[in-house]
Amino acid sequence: MGRATRRVAACAAAVLLAGGLQSSLAHATTTTPRIDLTVLVISDGGPATAAIAAELKGQGTPYRLVDLNDANRPVIDAAFLSDTLNGQPRGKYQGIVLPNDNPFAAGSAEMTAIATYEAAFGVRQVDAYTYARPDVGLNWAVNPGYMGTLDGFQGQVTTAGLSGPFDYLKGAVPFEDNDPTVSESYGYLATPLATLPAGSSFTPLVEMPIPNSTAKGSLVGEYQHAGRKELVVTFVYNQYQQQYRLLARGIVDWITQGVHLGYDRNYFAAHVDDVFLSDDRWDTVLKCTPGDVTCPPGTPETANPIRMTVADAQYAKQWQLDHDFTMDMVFNGGGSEDWKSDHETTSDPVVDQMVADQTSYRWVNHTFTHPYLGCLQDVTVVPWKCTKTTSGSTVWVNQATISSQIKDNLDWAAARGLQLDRTELVTGEHSGLLTAPQETSDNPYLAPSLAANGVKWTASDASRESAQRAVGSALTVPRYPMNIFYNAATAKEETDEYNWIYTSVANGGSGVCEVNANSTCLSTPLDVNTGYQSYIVPLEARIDLGHVLNNDPRPHFIHQSNLSEDRIVYPVLERILSTYRSLHAANAPIVNLGQKEIGQEFQRRAAWNAAIASGQVTAYRTGDTVVVGAPAGVQVQATMPTGTVQQLAIGTAAFGTAYAGSLSGWVKPGQLQSGVQLTLPSSGTPAAPAGTSPGVAAKSVPAPAPADTNVVPQGTADAVPAGPGDTDRTDAPTLVPGSGDPVAGKDVVAGTTSVTANADGKATGHDGGPQQRGKASGGKAEPARKTAGHSGTR
């Protein structure tokens, strides 16, 4: 029985202990209660509740955070949890997350109020991290049992889990072990109690073999007792760890019974920049890229630039077919014209091949010749600086140059019948956008140039700016740089440059890793013959897979040089795809969006999150009906059971798209409607709690026993980097209640967040940003061969 079609077991109504709850349930025998679509997160400041809050935030699911460490927090009583609205009992929360099964003092009236509320309204509870013991339906973690680190272990989703909240997984749940010196995840493995109170049950959903035993211990299990359901989690995690990312979607679906605002997708897109250009090559002797300002003065430019061949183009097309994945070709038509001029020919076989195969890819304008479109760069100094007028004003590349670079590339494509979306653009090195520290603002001529050429979606570097923002009438689309360098076409070149960046001076490297707060150093240099496959490929795949599992649509970008010669990027892409597909069921495929679609997703999320943050969204479920009100023009983001339809003024319409065993997507009111109304299928409607139909007497729910006062060992609150290139998690902030995001005691909604790395965090020895040497005069940048920079900004 799938998660979307499971009915919630009927639960006994509670003895009405508190006056407020008595009032709210006075009509329970005749009235179906209203349940507001908000999750209550009660946190003790630990990483597990922070992780669940982060998942709600990322999905766009409204939640309220209460910090137990805040002396001014609200009291959790009947009035806080429920009331009566227009004569109808109202539950204010559709689910409750606790740091453990009972975080309050012995005999707490607050825990009694929570238990009573859950039973009365059929609301579920997640115990974010607790230890195994009879109070949660488990034996003590001994004989058989295990207590200790779970680093490098592998969990397994049970049959019940696969037919329930984790039906989007194939079964394996591997635990990270990124650093042998750090205990990254601690847990308890124990078996369910053989004898439980009448009407109670414990169902393991994720389990793990108990060391030195033939038994399996529960990691995640559903404990049904006293008219309530708890999700008992007996291992600790943080929001960045792979094991949690694999389970996070299911935890949210379980607590909300598959009915909630917000949704989750696993996105992956790969942009191949510089298509048709020739990229300069890393020099393994000089330890720089000839032509770059950081190479010794007088060093000639690259004599053997890197450019795709016809065979490389044919391989790319076939590789996509073999791996069911489409790449975005981000092209510079001027590169082809330069190549033809250099080779004294009128034809370009690579262009001919790729244009013939154009429907195999998506195509994006990358400007005609890839000049730097920010300030006029002064490359006579290291690091470069912006040229200034005598009065101290910045000299910017002018509007005519920017506009012609956009238009000339579009005209070049049109002349060859190359089809693309003219509203999408990637400027060379993301130039024209602010580039700290040299440029603290955008080129003022960029926005009008974009508008004049109909550009609505322009790429930005997510390592500099993780969020979408406006550039005049256009919006940015942040892209992740992959740590596969633009100036490397062979595994040896890539590994040599990687060693130079990530090795200390004492070990023969540049020492950049020693002074960069967002990086660490290799203990020893990698073997240039084997290090790429054995170290760089698995590390980069792990980093990028972390983005894929985080409901993060930002695309990743690489370069045409990486599809040439040794074709070094394919092993990374293959590792990402194969690992993902080995862990996920067919109902949760990777979602591969184009640049405009990604921009639109961020745009809708921003409007949705702003509406919730300002208190302009109302959402509730009554029986099989879900009603959502939002400001005009703001689309509603939701996840519902299969079979859900939208109720229109006349008739119905389909809702959402199928993903991970549910329907989800964006929806707006129909004609003549001011809000969205969804009708759930009878098989997927959460059952009303027992006692809501006439003639059923309320039953007593005993207060749970207080939690043991022993300290439960914690894992690491912050993600442990997988290696020196893992800058995304080096300085990853922990979402701690009271820290300001979210605000303790306030209703907040999740928006997509991203850890920001410095511009030079993704592998550079070049002053923290890209370099390009070119002639410049009168505010107009002349075309130049692309030269050095870090992996992510060409």
ABEGO torsion letter per residue (X at the ends): XBAAABBBBBBBBBBBABAAAAAAAAAAAABBBBBBBBBBBBBAGBAAAAAAAAAAAAAGBBBBBBBAABAABBBBBAAAABBBBGGBBBBABABBBBABABABBBGBAAAAAAAAAAAAAGBBBBBABBBBBAAAGBBBBBOBEBBEBABGBBBBBBAAAAABAAAABAGBBBBBBABAABBABBBBBBBBBABBBBGBBBBBABBBBBBGBABBBBABBBBBBGGBBBBBBABBBBAABAAAAAAAAAAAAAAAGGBBBEBBBBBBBBBBBGBGBBBBBBBAAAGBBBGBAABBBGBBBBABBBBBBAAAAAAAAAAAAAAGBBBBBBBBAAAAAAAAAAAGBABBAAAAAAAAAAAABBBBBAEAAGBBABBBBBAABOBBBBBBBAAGBBBBBBAAAAAAAAAAAAAAAAAAGBBBBAABBBBBGGBGBBBOAABABBBAAAAAAAAAAGBABBBBBAAABABBBBBEABBBBBBBBBABBAABABAAAAAAAAAAAABBAAAGBAGAAAABAABBBBABBBBAAAAAAAAAAAAAAAAAAAAAAAGBABBBBBBAAAABEAGAAAAAAAAAAAAAAAABBAABBBBBBBAAAAAAAAAAAAAAAAAAAAGABBBBBBEABBBBBBBBGBBBBBBBBBGBBBBBABEBBBBEBBBGGBBBEBBBBBBGBABBBBBBBAAABBBBBBGABBGBBBBBBBBBBBBBABBBBBBBABBBBAEAABAAAAABBBBBBGAGOBBBGBBBBBBBBBBBBBAAABGBABGGBBBBBBBBBGGBBBBBBBBBEBAAAX
